[in-house]
Amino acid sequence: MKIKSFTFNPFQENTYIIYNEHKEALIIDPGMYFPEEFDQFYQFIEINQLNPTMLLNTHTHLDHLFGNASVLQRFTIPFAFHELDQPVFDSAKSAGALYGLTFEKLPLPTFYLNENETIQLGNDHFDIILTPGHSPGSVCFYNKTHKLLISGDVLFQSSIGRSDLPGGNYETLMQSIKNGLMPLPDDVVVYSGHGPATKIGTEKRNNPFLKDLV
């Protein structure tokens, strides 16, 4: 299994494509906003002859949604996020207007993600970990076999997600990290919604926000 990351849009958001040897691919948090970003994203899919099977959002802040409409117009695939994030999703266009950023009408999800269920990619599966606090329905996707975690905006290298946006809560976020992420093995690679990849163990040792959790 391979993972490709892109950094897109004015918020420098990380978009991910996870794919296997059979060319099956998950698209996670497509943040393409500028024309050249759409070109880069789709060229990668075409060059590697990938077959996207699902679109997923870790959460529904606007910087993680910009490319949703385009992806779903191009590929007939299921689309999902956690139901608790529906109010955030519903306010995304108005949030964009505050920044002077417009985007196409957002397609509704095909289904909702549920905690303790899994997402399949061929023979691999990703556990869905509900991690509210940055947003009400933030989730992380964890693959135990390949030791990787897509953390959205919950955990970053040496930092954590904001909790001051509508629906956010600092205490809830810290409990999500403590109960949902800190028990994972130290060598799990964390692919965050912004910034470079890191590891669970590195954050346990060095993240100043987590010193009271470990």
Secondary structure, DSSP 8 states (H G I E B T S, - for coil): -EEEEEEETTTTEEEEEEE-TT-EEEEE-----SHHHHHHHHHHHHHTT-EEEEEE-S---GGGTTTHHHHHHH----EEEEGGGHHHHHTHHHHHHHTT---------SEEE-TT-EEEETTEEEEEEE-TTSSTT-EEEEETTTTEEEEETSEETTEE----STT--HHHHHHHIIIIITTS-TT-EEEESSS--EEHHHHHHH-GGGTTT-
